[in-house]
Amino acid sequence: MAYLKEHLTFNHARMEVLTEDSNDGKSKNLYMKGIFIEGGVKNANQRIYPVSEIERAVATINAQLKDGSVLGELDHPDDLKINLDRVSHMITDMWMDGPAGHGKLKILPTPMGQLVTTMLQSGVKLGVSSRGSGNVNDMNGHVSDFEIVTVDVVAQPSAPHAYPTAIYEGLLNMQGGHRILEMAQDASTNQKIQKYLKDQVTRLIKELKL
């Protein structure tokens, strides 16, 4: 079984960024919605996922949603494990539309989720990338026995793949960076903290010249 990661850019996935009222009606929730994984076409990694494999992956995610949560991270880790300290969002729904698996994810008020929120609000176009395992036919690139784990939020390929990691590590290394991450925990309910966090992350992005 191979570790499979498939990136889709903001434009390729036709990703929408949505804001919806929360259940209490007092706050807003941020969502990303669009194509999560494509079937029947050769992707940038020269792999082809049969539509039947995509259908099974979508069914797997929805079955997991009935029993609990499906969490995703900001950028990919090096394995299939979900790292709670890197979680930025949760998948709320997946469905088939033609040969592609579409989905909707909710950005969470975690430190990584706040980085995603700040970047989206600052105009950064983020994409998504599925993470799972499967067997790849070396002759034709066809994937079989695909087991999807989650869908992560990633930078578009025109930026270095380490972009989100550079943001996180740069934030920790910059003056006051640890304090910014601590404040991110409370940012969802405090507008002053939201503004401060946004200003600091925007400054960091400019300093990193990404």
C-alpha positions as CSV (number, residue, x, y, z in Angstrom):
1,M,0.0,0.0,0.0
2,A,1.3,3.4,-1.0
3,Y,0.8,6.7,0.9
4,L,-1.3,8.8,-1.5
5,K,-1.6,12.6,-1.5
6,E,-3.5,14.4,-4.2
7,H,-3.5,18.2,-4.4
8,L,-6.2,20.4,-5.8
9,T,-5.7,24.1,-6.2
10,F,-8.2,26.7,-5.2
11,N,-9.1,27.3,-8.9
12,H,-8.9,23.6,-9.9
13,A,-11.2,22.6,-7.1
14,R,-13.5,25.6,-7.8
15,M,-13.3,26.1,-4.1
16,E,-15.9,28.4,-2.4
17,V,-15.3,30.2,0.9
18,L,-18.6,30.5,2.8
19,T,-19.6,32.2,6.0
20,E,-22.7,30.8,7.8
21,D,-24.4,31.7,11.1
22,S,-23.5,29.4,13.9
23,N,-26.2,27.5,15.9
24,D,-26.3,30.2,18.6
25,G,-26.9,32.9,15.9
26,K,-24.3,35.1,17.6
27,S,-21.2,34.1,15.6
28,K,-20.1,33.1,12.1
29,N,-18.6,29.8,10.9
30,L,-16.2,29.7,8.0
31,Y,-16.4,26.9,5.4
32,M,-14.6,25.8,2.3
33,K,-16.7,23.9,-0.3
34,G,-15.7,22.3,-3.7
35,I,-14.1,19.3,-5.3
36,F,-12.2,17.2,-2.9
37,I,-10.9,14.4,-5.2
38,E,-11.3,13.7,-8.9
39,G,-12.1,10.4,-10.5
40,G,-11.5,9.0,-14.0
41,V,-8.8,11.5,-15.0
42,K,-4.9,11.5,-14.7
43,N,-3.9,13.9,-12.1
44,A,-0.7,15.9,-11.5
45,N,0.9,12.8,-9.8
46,Q,0.2,10.7,-13.0
47,R,-2.4,8.6,-11.0
48,I,-5.9,7.8,-12.1
49,Y,-8.6,7.1,-9.5
50,P,-11.5,5.0,-11.0
51,V,-14.9,6.6,-10.2
52,S,-15.8,3.5,-8.2
53,E,-12.8,4.1,-5.9
54,I,-14.0,7.7,-5.4
55,E,-17.5,6.6,-4.7
56,R,-16.2,4.2,-2.1
57,A,-14.1,6.9,-0.5
58,V,-17.0,9.3,-0.3
59,A,-19.2,6.5,1.3
60,T,-16.4,5.9,3.8
61,I,-16.2,9.5,4.9
62,N,-20.0,9.8,5.3
63,A,-20.1,6.6,7.3
64,Q,-17.5,8.1,9.7
65,L,-19.5,11.3,9.9
66,K,-22.5,9.4,11.2
67,D,-20.4,8.0,14.1
68,G,-18.2,11.0,14.9
69,S,-16.0,13.6,13.3
70,V,-13.5,13.6,10.4
71,L,-10.7,16.0,11.2
72,G,-8.2,17.5,8.8
73,E,-4.9,19.3,9.1
74,L,-3.2,22.4,7.7
75,D,-0.8,20.9,5.2
76,H,0.1,17.2,5.1
77,P,2.0,15.3,7.7
78,D,4.4,12.5,6.7
79,D,2.0,9.7,7.7
80,L,-1.7,8.9,7.9
81,K,-2.1,9.8,11.6
82,I,-4.3,12.8,12.5
83,N,-2.2,15.1,14.7
84,L,-4.6,17.0,17.0
85,D,-2.1,19.9,17.4
86,R,-2.2,20.4,13.6
87,V,-6.0,20.2,13.1
88,S,-7.5,23.1,11.3
89,H,-10.9,21.9,10.2
90,M,-13.5,19.2,10.1
91,I,-15.3,17.7,7.1
92,T,-19.0,18.2,7.4
93,D,-20.2,16.4,4.2
94,M,-19.0,14.7,1.1
95,W,-21.0,13.7,-2.0
96,M,-20.6,12.6,-5.6
97,D,-21.2,15.0,-8.5
98,G,-20.3,13.4,-11.8
99,P,-17.0,11.6,-11.5
100,A,-15.7,13.8,-8.7
101,G,-16.1,13.7,-4.9
102,H,-17.2,17.1,-3.6
103,G,-17.2,18.1,0.0
104,K,-17.6,20.8,2.6
105,L,-15.3,21.5,5.5
106,K,-15.7,23.8,8.5
107,I,-12.7,25.8,9.7
108,L,-12.2,25.3,13.5
109,P,-11.1,27.9,16.0
110,T,-7.9,26.0,16.7
111,P,-4.4,27.7,16.3
112,M,-4.1,26.1,12.8
113,G,-7.7,26.9,12.0
114,Q,-7.1,30.5,12.9
115,L,-4.1,30.6,10.5
116,V,-6.4,29.3,7.8
117,T,-9.1,31.9,8.6
118,T,-6.5,34.7,8.7
119,M,-5.0,33.7,5.3
120,L,-8.5,33.3,3.7
121,Q,-9.6,36.7,5.0
122,S,-6.4,38.2,3.7
123,G,-7.1,36.9,0.2
124,V,-4.8,33.9,0.2
125,K,-6.2,31.2,-2.1
126,L,-5.9,27.8,-0.5
127,G,-6.6,24.4,-2.0
128,V,-7.3,20.9,-0.6
129,S,-5.6,17.6,-0.8
130,S,-6.9,14.1,0.0
131,R,-4.8,11.8,2.2
132,G,-5.0,8.1,2.1
133,S,-3.4,4.8,1.0
134,G,-3.9,2.5,-1.9
135,N,-2.2,0.4,-4.6
136,V,-0.9,2.0,-7.8
137,N,-0.4,0.1,-11.0
138,D,3.0,1.1,-12.3
139,M,2.0,0.5,-15.9
140,N,-1.0,2.7,-16.1
141,G,-1.2,4.7,-12.9
142,H,-4.6,3.3,-11.9
143,V,-5.3,3.3,-8.1
144,S,-7.0,0.4,-6.4
145,D,-8.0,-0.4,-2.9
146,F,-8.0,3.3,-2.0
147,E,-8.6,4.0,1.7
148,I,-9.2,7.7,2.3
149,V,-8.3,9.1,5.8
150,T,-9.1,12.8,5.4
151,V,-8.8,15.9,3.3
152,D,-6.3,18.5,4.3
153,V,-6.0,22.2,3.6
154,V,-2.9,23.1,1.5
155,A,-1.2,25.9,-0.3
156,Q,-1.6,26.1,-4.0
157,P,1.3,24.4,-6.0
158,S,2.6,27.8,-7.2
159,A,3.8,28.3,-3.6
160,P,6.3,25.9,-2.0
161,H,4.6,22.9,-0.4
162,A,6.2,23.9,2.9
163,Y,4.3,27.2,2.9
164,P,1.9,26.4,5.7
165,T,4.8,24.8,7.7
166,A,6.9,27.8,7.1
167,I,4.1,30.0,8.5
168,Y,3.8,27.9,11.6
169,E,7.5,27.6,12.3
170,G,8.1,31.2,11.4
171,L,5.3,32.3,13.8
172,L,6.9,30.3,16.6
173,N,10.3,31.9,15.9
174,M,9.1,35.5,15.5
175,Q,9.0,37.8,18.5
176,G,5.8,37.1,20.4
177,G,4.9,34.1,18.2
178,H,4.1,31.8,21.1
179,R,1.8,34.4,22.5
180,I,0.0,34.8,19.2
181,L,-0.8,31.1,19.1
182,E,-2.1,31.2,22.7
183,M,-4.3,34.1,21.8
184,A,-5.6,32.3,18.8
185,Q,-7.5,30.0,21.1
186,D,-9.7,32.9,22.1
187,A,-9.9,34.7,18.8
188,S,-13.2,33.3,17.8
189,T,-15.1,35.3,20.4
190,N,-12.9,38.4,20.8
191,Q,-12.8,40.9,17.9
192,K,-9.7,42.7,19.3
193,I,-7.8,39.5,19.4
194,Q,-9.0,38.6,15.9
195,K,-7.6,41.9,14.6
196,Y,-4.3,41.5,16.4
197,L,-3.9,38.0,15.2
198,K,-4.7,39.0,11.6
199,D,-2.2,41.9,11.7
200,Q,0.6,39.7,13.2
201,V,0.1,36.8,10.7
202,T,-0.1,39.3,7.8
203,R,3.2,40.8,9.0
204,L,4.7,37.4,9.2
205,I,3.7,36.6,5.7
206,K,5.3,39.8,4.4
207,E,8.5,39.0,6.4
208,L,8.7,35.5,4.9
209,K,8.2,37.0,1.4
210,L,6.1,34.0,0.3
